[in-house]
Amino acid sequence: MNWYEALIFGLVQGLTEFLPVSSDGHLEIVKFLFGGVEESFLFSVAVHGATVLSILAVFWKEILKLLKGVFKFEMNEETVYTLKLIVSMIPVAIVGFTMKEQVESLFIADMDITGSFLLVTALFLLIGHFVPKRNKPISYGNAFVIGIAQALATLPGLSRSGSTISTGLMLGNSKDELARFSFLMVIVPILGANFLELVTTETTAVSGVLVPLVIAFVAAFVSGYVACRWMINIVRKGKLGWFALYCILVGLSLIIFA
């Protein structure tokens, strides 16, 4: 991978991680357009880590408040919210530890697979767009179901933010609350994936792609920060239907033409 491919890779990851159009699906499209990307899984994990840092930059006040509440070692509002976040991580942890190889086997720049899951993303978004809006708080059960949606979104083309937010809307949860919960619940799983990838990757494999890796990382962080703030406003205004149309157009184009 050269520097401009890494730049495009990072920008695509950062912009699409928070917009409900599937970052993994769009990275698969980039791999397809460039005829395959060397160390694609390593780059995918690295740029996902960059977008986690962008979440930390956007939500640092909320995260600091949660940590302060948790370390009071009492069952306060912050502790309860943190426990719900932990519950939401259980499904993706199960997938990560038991089905890692099966999931990775789908990341082969197959546009039929990516296009099909983009259509599933569109279905999620359309249901979330038209379902009657309510303002129920997120319960432990809701958190687990939203976590299942996040686990499913490990598939290329199935949007994590689109799946989790739409699932929460179907459950009747508040739009404002879902935007924050959806972004916070992904921090630990992605950091964990980064850690596992780093400890199992040979040093020579990393050093050989260090410069493009840094470029991709910085591009993903900057574009992710912008997209995260943008997506919060989009969820509050309930404008998910346009992204469903985009996913339908791209998904069908991939299946028919690619």
C-alpha positions as CSV (number, residue, x, y, z in Angstrom):
1,M,0.0,0.0,0.0
2,N,1.4,3.4,-0.9
3,W,0.8,6.7,0.8
4,Y,-2.2,7.9,-1.3
5,E,-4.0,4.6,-1.0
6,A,-3.4,4.8,2.8
7,L,-4.8,8.3,2.8
8,I,-8.0,7.2,1.0
9,F,-8.3,4.2,3.2
10,G,-8.1,6.4,6.4
11,L,-10.5,9.0,5.1
12,V,-13.1,6.4,4.0
13,Q,-12.9,4.6,7.4
14,G,-13.2,7.8,9.4
15,L,-16.1,9.2,7.5
16,T,-18.1,6.0,7.3
17,E,-17.4,4.6,10.8
18,F,-20.0,7.0,12.2
19,L,-22.3,7.5,9.3
20,P,-24.8,4.6,8.9
21,V,-23.3,3.2,5.7
22,S,-20.8,0.6,7.0
23,S,-17.2,1.5,7.3
24,D,-16.1,-2.2,6.8
25,G,-18.2,-2.4,3.6
26,H,-16.7,0.8,2.2
27,L,-13.2,-0.5,3.1
28,E,-14.0,-3.6,1.1
29,I,-15.0,-1.4,-1.8
30,V,-11.7,0.4,-1.6
31,K,-9.8,-2.9,-1.5
32,F,-11.7,-4.0,-4.6
33,L,-11.0,-0.8,-6.5
34,F,-7.3,-1.0,-5.7
35,G,-7.2,-4.6,-6.6
36,G,-6.5,-5.8,-3.0
37,V,-4.7,-4.1,-0.2
38,E,-1.7,-5.6,1.5
39,E,-2.1,-6.2,5.3
40,S,-5.8,-5.2,4.9
41,F,-6.9,-6.6,8.2
42,L,-4.0,-4.9,10.1
43,F,-4.9,-1.6,8.4
44,S,-8.6,-2.1,9.2
45,V,-7.9,-2.6,12.9
46,A,-5.5,0.4,13.0
47,V,-7.9,2.9,11.5
48,H,-10.7,1.6,13.6
49,G,-8.5,2.4,16.6
50,A,-8.1,5.9,15.2
51,T,-11.8,6.4,15.1
52,V,-12.1,5.3,18.7
53,L,-9.7,8.1,19.6
54,S,-12.0,10.5,17.7
55,I,-14.9,9.2,19.9
56,L,-12.8,9.9,23.0
57,A,-12.1,13.4,21.7
58,V,-15.8,14.1,21.1
59,F,-17.1,12.5,24.3
60,W,-14.3,13.1,26.7
61,K,-16.5,15.0,29.1
62,E,-19.1,12.3,29.2
63,I,-16.4,9.6,29.6
64,L,-14.7,11.5,32.4
65,K,-18.1,11.9,34.2
66,L,-18.7,8.1,33.9
67,L,-15.3,7.2,35.3
68,K,-15.7,9.6,38.2
69,G,-19.1,8.0,39.0
70,V,-17.8,4.5,38.7
71,F,-14.8,5.1,41.0
72,K,-17.1,6.3,43.7
73,F,-17.8,2.5,44.0
74,E,-21.5,3.0,44.5
75,M,-24.6,2.2,42.4
76,N,-25.1,5.7,41.1
77,E,-26.4,6.8,37.6
78,E,-22.9,6.6,36.1
79,T,-22.3,3.1,37.4
80,V,-25.6,1.9,36.0
81,Y,-24.9,3.4,32.6
82,T,-21.5,1.9,32.5
83,L,-23.0,-1.6,33.4
84,K,-25.4,-1.2,30.5
85,L,-22.4,-0.4,28.2
86,I,-20.7,-3.6,29.5
87,V,-23.9,-5.7,28.8
88,S,-24.0,-4.3,25.3
89,M,-20.4,-5.5,24.6
90,I,-21.2,-9.2,25.5
91,P,-22.5,-10.3,22.1
92,V,-19.6,-8.8,20.1
93,A,-17.1,-10.3,22.6
94,I,-18.7,-13.8,22.0
95,V,-18.4,-13.3,18.3
96,G,-14.8,-12.1,18.6
97,F,-13.6,-15.0,20.7
98,T,-15.6,-17.8,18.9
99,M,-16.1,-16.7,15.3
100,K,-13.1,-14.5,14.5
101,E,-11.8,-16.6,11.7
102,Q,-15.2,-17.1,10.1
103,V,-15.8,-13.3,10.1
104,E,-12.4,-12.5,8.7
105,S,-13.0,-15.0,5.9
106,L,-15.7,-12.7,4.5
107,F,-13.3,-9.8,4.1
108,I,-12.1,-10.8,0.6
109,A,-13.4,-7.8,-1.3
110,D,-16.3,-9.8,-2.6
111,M,-18.8,-7.2,-3.9
112,D,-21.7,-9.6,-3.9
113,I,-21.3,-10.1,-0.1
114,T,-20.7,-6.4,0.6
115,G,-23.6,-5.3,-1.6
116,S,-26.0,-7.7,-0.1
117,F,-25.2,-6.6,3.5
118,L,-25.5,-2.9,2.4
119,L,-29.1,-3.7,1.4
120,V,-29.6,-5.2,4.9
121,T,-28.3,-2.0,6.3
122,A,-30.8,-0.1,4.2
123,L,-33.6,-2.2,5.6
124,F,-32.4,-1.5,9.2
125,L,-32.3,2.3,8.4
126,L,-35.8,2.3,6.8
127,I,-37.3,0.5,9.7
128,G,-35.6,2.9,12.1
129,H,-36.7,5.9,10.1
130,F,-40.4,4.9,10.0
131,V,-40.9,3.3,13.4
132,P,-42.9,5.5,15.8
133,K,-40.5,7.5,17.9
134,R,-40.6,7.1,21.7
135,N,-38.3,8.2,24.5
136,K,-37.8,5.2,26.7
137,P,-34.6,5.0,28.6
138,I,-32.2,2.2,27.6
139,S,-32.7,-0.8,29.9
140,Y,-30.3,-3.7,30.4
141,G,-32.4,-5.8,28.1
142,N,-32.3,-3.1,25.4
143,A,-28.5,-2.8,25.8
144,F,-28.1,-6.5,25.2
145,V,-30.3,-6.4,22.1
146,I,-28.5,-3.4,20.7
147,G,-25.3,-5.3,21.5
148,I,-26.5,-8.2,19.3
149,A,-27.0,-5.6,16.5
150,Q,-23.4,-4.5,17.0
151,A,-22.2,-8.1,16.8
152,L,-24.0,-8.6,13.5
153,A,-22.3,-5.5,12.2
154,T,-18.9,-7.2,12.2
155,L,-20.1,-8.4,8.7
156,P,-18.8,-6.3,5.8
157,G,-21.5,-4.0,4.6
158,L,-23.7,-4.1,7.7
159,S,-23.4,-0.7,9.4
160,R,-22.6,-0.7,13.1
161,S,-24.0,2.7,13.8
162,G,-27.0,2.1,11.5
163,S,-27.8,-1.2,13.0
164,T,-27.4,-0.2,16.7
165,I,-29.3,3.1,16.4
166,S,-32.1,1.6,14.3
167,T,-32.4,-1.3,16.7
168,G,-32.7,1.1,19.6
169,L,-35.3,3.1,17.8
170,M,-37.3,-0.1,17.2
171,L,-37.1,-0.7,21.0
172,G,-38.5,2.8,21.6
173,N,-35.3,4.4,23.0
174,S,-34.5,8.1,22.8
175,K,-32.7,9.3,19.7
176,D,-30.4,11.6,21.7
177,E,-29.5,8.8,24.1
178,L,-29.0,6.3,21.3
179,A,-26.4,8.5,19.5
180,R,-24.2,8.6,22.6
181,F,-24.8,5.0,23.6
182,S,-24.0,3.7,20.1
183,F,-20.7,5.5,20.0
184,L,-19.6,4.7,23.6
185,M,-20.4,1.0,23.3
186,V,-17.8,0.4,20.6
187,I,-14.8,1.9,22.4
188,V,-13.7,-1.2,24.4
189,P,-14.4,-3.8,21.7
190,I,-12.3,-2.0,19.1
191,L,-9.5,-1.3,21.6
192,G,-9.6,-4.9,22.4
193,A,-9.4,-5.9,18.8
194,N,-6.4,-3.5,18.3
195,F,-4.6,-5.0,21.3
196,L,-5.1,-8.6,20.1
197,E,-4.0,-7.7,16.6
198,L,-0.9,-5.9,17.8
199,V,0.2,-8.8,20.1
200,T,-0.3,-11.4,17.4
201,T,1.4,-9.4,14.5
202,E,5.0,-9.8,13.7
203,T,7.1,-6.7,14.2
204,T,8.5,-6.9,10.7
205,A,5.0,-6.9,9.3
206,V,4.2,-3.6,11.0
207,S,7.5,-1.9,10.2
208,G,7.2,-2.7,6.6
209,V,4.0,-0.6,6.3
210,L,4.7,1.9,9.0
211,V,4.5,5.1,6.9
212,P,1.2,4.4,5.2
213,L,-0.2,3.0,8.4
214,V,0.5,6.4,10.2
215,I,-1.1,8.3,7.3
216,A,-4.2,6.1,7.4
217,F,-4.4,6.5,11.2
218,V,-4.2,10.3,11.1
219,A,-6.7,10.6,8.2
220,A,-9.1,8.3,10.0
221,F,-8.9,10.3,13.2
222,V,-9.5,13.7,11.7
223,S,-12.3,12.6,9.4
224,G,-13.8,10.4,12.2
225,Y,-13.9,13.4,14.5
226,V,-15.8,15.5,11.9
227,A,-18.2,12.6,11.0
228,C,-18.9,11.8,14.7
229,R,-20.1,15.3,15.4
230,W,-22.1,15.3,12.2
231,M,-23.8,12.0,12.9
232,I,-25.0,13.1,16.4
233,N,-26.9,16.0,14.7
234,I,-28.3,13.6,12.0
235,V,-29.7,11.2,14.6
236,R,-31.3,14.0,16.6
237,K,-33.0,15.2,13.4
238,G,-34.0,11.7,12.4
239,K,-32.7,11.9,8.9
240,L,-31.7,8.2,8.4
241,G,-33.9,7.6,5.4
242,W,-31.4,9.3,3.0
243,F,-28.7,6.9,4.1
244,A,-31.0,4.0,3.4
245,L,-31.4,5.2,-0.2
246,Y,-27.6,5.6,-0.5
247,C,-27.0,2.0,0.7
248,I,-29.6,0.7,-1.7
249,L,-28.0,2.4,-4.7
250,V,-24.5,1.4,-3.8
251,G,-25.5,-2.1,-2.8
252,L,-27.4,-2.8,-6.0
253,S,-24.6,-1.2,-8.1
254,L,-22.1,-3.6,-6.5
255,I,-24.2,-6.6,-7.1
256,I,-25.1,-5.8,-10.7
257,F,-21.9,-4.2,-12.0
258,A,-19.0,-5.2,-9.8
